[in-house]
Amino acid sequence: MKGNIVPTGREVFLNNKEFIVSKTDINGRIIYVNREFMRISGFVEADLLGKQHNIIRHPDMPRGIFKKLWDVIAKGDECFAYVKNICKNGDHYWVFANVTPDLNRHDEIVGYFSVRRKPNQQAVDYFAQLYRQLLQAEQQAGTRGALDASSALLNQVIDEQGFDSYESFILSH
Ligand SMILES: Cc1cc2nc3c(=O)[nH]c(=O)nc-3n(C[C@H](O)[C@H](O)[C@H](O)COP(=O)(O)O)c2cc1C
């Protein structure tokens, strides 16, 4: 299914009481989704379970953001991110996501949780334009250099704004 969805440009908005939850295995394969996830995205369990989480990736999302996410969570830390996701019919929705590791009793990572909530509109406006710049940097650099170019630009923006980490940068918006 991935790649066949054509974005419509139409936005769907979450309300304050809607939380979109999913759980993955250690490789990012989806093993649980809640009802809100299915209602808002239009996918059903059969579309999602066992699939990589990039099944809901929107083409406007830069690769550099997901690299950052995986770097943080694979170390066992929580990660926050503003994410634009695609619905089954091509519509999209913005979320503020909190991704956390799921640890077993030996404190080993066995999977990850993501809880997504309605983002504030000011943050969405900011991150939409930042992601446009990151995506442009990725496209200019070509496939091989894309990730480095977008990571470098993201780190530069974080630095220029005086933050010492991606986390404090995200949480300030
Ligand atoms: C718990 C968890 C939740 C995730 N949620 C999303 C999501 O909502 N949208 C998304 O595009 N990627 C999400 N990802 C990241 C994907 O695994 C993947 O890195 C991303 O979609 C980019 O995929 P690609 O580089 O293979 O295209 C999530 C990963 C984890 C571990």
PDBQT file of the ligand as one rigid body, heavy atoms in Angstrom, charges set to zero:
ROOT
HETATM    1  C1  LIG A 201       6.544   3.718  18.017  1.00  0.00    +0.000 C 
HETATM    2  C2  LIG A 201       6.849   4.360  16.686  1.00  0.00    +0.000 A 
HETATM    3  C3  LIG A 201       5.898   5.205  16.122  1.00  0.00    +0.000 A 
HETATM    4  C4  LIG A 201       6.137   5.805  14.874  1.00  0.00    +0.000 A 
HETATM    5  N1  LIG A 201       5.170   6.616  14.364  1.00  0.00    +0.000 NA
HETATM    6  C5  LIG A 201       5.338   7.130  13.129  1.00  0.00    +0.000 A 
HETATM    7  C6  LIG A 201       4.327   7.939  12.553  1.00  0.00    +0.000 A 
HETATM    8  O1  LIG A 201       3.293   8.248  13.172  1.00  0.00    +0.000 OA
HETATM    9  N2  LIG A 201       4.526   8.408  11.304  1.00  0.00    +0.000 N 
HETATM   10  C7  LIG A 201       5.669   8.130  10.585  1.00  0.00    +0.000 A 
HETATM   11  O2  LIG A 201       5.774   8.583   9.443  1.00  0.00    +0.000 OA
HETATM   12  N3  LIG A 201       6.667   7.389  11.132  1.00  0.00    +0.000 NA
HETATM   13  C8  LIG A 201       6.529   6.902  12.377  1.00  0.00    +0.000 A 
HETATM   14  N4  LIG A 201       7.539   6.152  12.930  1.00  0.00    +0.000 N 
HETATM   15  C9  LIG A 201       8.837   6.094  12.214  1.00  0.00    +0.000 C 
HETATM   16  C10 LIG A 201       8.907   5.006  11.176  1.00  0.00    +0.000 C 
HETATM   17  O3  LIG A 201       9.378   3.826  11.814  1.00  0.00    +0.000 OA
HETATM   18  C11 LIG A 201       9.919   5.385  10.056  1.00  0.00    +0.000 C 
HETATM   19  O4  LIG A 201      11.185   5.656  10.605  1.00  0.00    +0.000 OA
HETATM   20  C12 LIG A 201       9.477   6.611   9.243  1.00  0.00    +0.000 C 
HETATM   21  O5  LIG A 201       8.156   6.515   8.824  1.00  0.00    +0.000 OA
HETATM   22  C13 LIG A 201      10.379   6.825   8.013  1.00  0.00    +0.000 C 
HETATM   23  O6  LIG A 201      10.371   5.687   7.267  1.00  0.00    +0.000 OA
HETATM   24  P1  LIG A 201      11.235   5.442   5.936  1.00  0.00    +0.000 P 
HETATM   25  O7  LIG A 201      12.531   6.173   6.116  1.00  0.00    +0.000 OA
HETATM   26  O8  LIG A 201      11.393   3.974   5.839  1.00  0.00    +0.000 OA
HETATM   27  O9  LIG A 201      10.414   5.996   4.842  1.00  0.00    +0.000 OA
HETATM   28  C14 LIG A 201       7.350   5.560  14.178  1.00  0.00    +0.000 A 
HETATM   29  C15 LIG A 201       8.302   4.704  14.753  1.00  0.00    +0.000 A 
HETATM   30  C16 LIG A 201       8.072   4.133  15.998  1.00  0.00    +0.000 A 
HETATM   31  C17 LIG A 201       9.104   3.231  16.609  1.00  0.00    +0.000 C 
ENDROOT
TORSDOF 0
